[in-house]
Amino acid sequence: MSAATDNDEKAMATDVIAPGAGGADEGGGDEEPRRPQPGPSQQQGTGGGGFFHLYKSGQGYWTRMGTAAGAALVGLLFASFIYTDIAARVDYLSKHRDVALYIAAAFLLVYGLLVWWYLNKPSTADFLIATDSEMKKVNWTSRKELIGSTKIVILFMFLIAFLLFAIDIVFGYVFHWIKVLKSAPF
């Protein structure tokens, strides 16, 4: 009975390590079981793909695009600030006015490369991919529920504004009556 158990354990171990790898019973001989080759998305950490390779392309597309658009807006606004600030400082030197444009362009280039590098770091990209998958699980309200909720919020906003206005007027008259205020509210 122990011989049968040993054969079963060996077969199970072979199945767990590499199912269908071709053990001695399957005509594979004494070959090592083949290990799966890493795909292109797994080669980023090992140096595969290069700097401009998009880590796990096709996953988390809209979250990545939204993050890139936000980073681009911040970069363009800061480059505009750099250009106007430096242009105002070197305005008296008319032949060096292009310096501000070159500095702003250099900033945009360096900033763009840094944003590309940061958004393609595996930890950042995995976070954005996970965020995208979680956003797909959100139960969004319907248009009818959204309009109804908006009406309620606006109604209560006006109600509270009216109550605060009335309380302010009452307290204004009370303070005028006890001579704290010199003039009445109206």
C-alpha positions in Angstrom: 0.0 0.0 0.0 2.8 2.4 0.7 4.2 1.9 -2.9 0.9 3.0 -4.4 0.8 6.0 -2.1 4.3 7.0 -3.1 3.4 6.8 -6.8 0.2 8.9 -6.2 2.2 11.5 -4.3 4.8 11.8 -7.1 2.1 12.2 -9.7 0.4 14.9 -7.6 3.6 16.7 -7.1 4.3 16.7 -10.8 0.8 17.9 -11.5 1.2 20.8 -9.0 4.7 21.9 -10.2 3.9 21.8 -13.9 0.7 20.2 -15.2 1.3 18.4 -18.5 5.0 19.0 -18.3 5.7 15.4 -19.5 6.9 13.3 -16.6 8.4 9.8 -16.9 5.0 8.2 -17.4 4.1 10.6 -20.3 7.2 10.0 -22.4 8.9 13.2 -21.4 11.9 11.5 -19.8 13.9 13.3 -17.2 13.5 16.8 -18.6 13.0 19.8 -16.3 9.5 21.1 -16.4 9.2 24.3 -18.4 8.6 27.6 -16.5 6.3 30.1 -18.0 8.1 33.0 -19.7 7.3 36.5 -18.4 5.0 38.5 -20.7 5.7 42.0 -21.9 3.9 43.5 -18.9 6.0 41.6 -16.5 9.3 42.6 -18.1 9.1 46.3 -17.0 10.8 45.6 -13.6 13.6 43.6 -15.2 14.5 46.2 -17.7 12.5 45.0 -20.7 10.6 47.4 -22.9 12.7 50.5 -22.4 11.9 53.9 -21.0 9.0 54.7 -23.4 7.3 51.3 -22.9 3.9 51.6 -21.3 3.6 49.4 -18.3 0.5 47.1 -18.5 -0.8 49.0 -21.5 -4.6 48.6 -22.0 -5.4 48.5 -18.3 -6.8 51.4 -16.5 -6.9 53.5 -19.6 -9.3 56.3 -18.5 -7.8 56.7 -15.1 -4.3 57.0 -16.6 -5.6 59.5 -19.2 -7.3 61.6 -16.6 -4.2 61.6 -14.4 -2.0 62.5 -17.4 -4.4 65.3 -18.4 -4.4 66.7 -14.8 -0.6 66.6 -14.7 -0.4 68.2 -18.2 -2.7 71.0 -17.0 -0.5 71.7 -14.0 2.6 71.6 -16.1 1.2 74.0 -18.7 0.0 76.4 -16.0 3.4 76.3 -14.3 5.3 76.8 -17.6 3.0 79.8 -18.3 3.9 81.2 -15.0 7.6 80.7 -15.6 7.4 82.3 -19.0 5.5 85.4 -17.8 7.6 85.8 -14.7 11.0 85.5 -16.5 9.8 87.6 -19.5 8.8 90.4 -17.1 12.3 90.2 -15.4 14.3 90.3 -18.7 11.9 92.7 -20.5 14.5 95.5 -20.4 16.9 93.3 -22.4 15.0 92.9 -25.7 17.6 90.7 -27.3 17.3 88.1 -24.5 13.5 87.9 -24.5 13.6 84.4 -26.0 15.3 83.1 -22.9 12.0 82.9 -21.0 10.5 80.8 -23.8 13.5 78.4 -23.8 13.4 78.0 -20.0 9.6 77.3 -20.1 10.1 74.8 -22.9 12.9 73.1 -21.0 10.8 72.9 -17.9 7.9 71.3 -19.9 10.3 68.7 -21.4 11.8 67.7 -18.0 8.4 67.8 -16.4 6.9 65.6 -19.1 9.6 63.1 -18.8 9.2 63.0 -15.0 5.4 62.6 -15.3 5.9 59.8 -17.8 8.4 58.0 -15.6 6.2 58.4 -12.5 3.0 57.2 -14.2 4.8 54.2 -15.5 6.3 53.1 -12.3 4.8 49.7 -11.5 3.5 50.8 -8.1 1.8 53.9 -9.5 0.4 52.1 -12.6 -0.9 49.3 -10.4 -2.6 51.8 -8.2 -4.2 53.6 -11.1 -5.3 50.2 -12.6 -6.9 49.2 -9.3 -8.6 52.6 -9.0 -10.1 52.1 -12.5 -11.4 48.7 -11.6 -12.9 50.0 -8.4 -14.6 52.8 -10.2 -16.2 50.3 -12.5 -17.8 48.7 -9.4 -19.4 51.9 -8.2 -23.2 51.9 -8.4 -23.8 55.3 -10.1 -27.2 57.0 -9.5 -29.6 57.4 -12.4 -30.4 60.7 -14.0 -33.8 60.8 -12.3 -32.4 60.2 -8.8 -29.7 62.8 -9.4 -32.2 65.5 -10.5 -34.4 64.7 -7.5 -31.5 64.9 -5.1 -30.3 68.2 -6.6 -33.8 69.7 -6.2 -33.9 68.7 -2.5 -30.5 70.2 -1.9 -31.4 73.5 -3.6 -34.7 73.6 -1.7 -33.1 73.1 1.7 -30.3 75.6 0.8 -32.9 78.3 0.2 -34.9 77.3 3.3 -31.9 77.5 5.6 -30.8 80.8 3.9 -34.3 82.3 4.6 -34.2 81.0 8.3 -30.8 82.4 8.9 -31.8 85.7 7.3 -34.9 85.9 9.6 -32.9 85.0 12.7 -30.4 87.7 11.8 -33.1 90.3 11.4 -34.7 89.3 14.8 -31.4 89.5 16.6 -30.6 92.8 14.9 -33.9 94.3 16.3 -33.3 92.7 19.7 -29.8 94.3 19.9 -31.1 97.6 18.7 -33.9 97.5 21.4 -31.3 96.8 24.2 -29.1 99.7 22.7 -26.2 97.5 21.6 -26.7 98.6 17.9 -27.2 102.3 17.1 -29.4 101.7 14.1 -32.1 99.1 13.3 -31.4 96.5 10.6 -34.0 98.0 8.2 
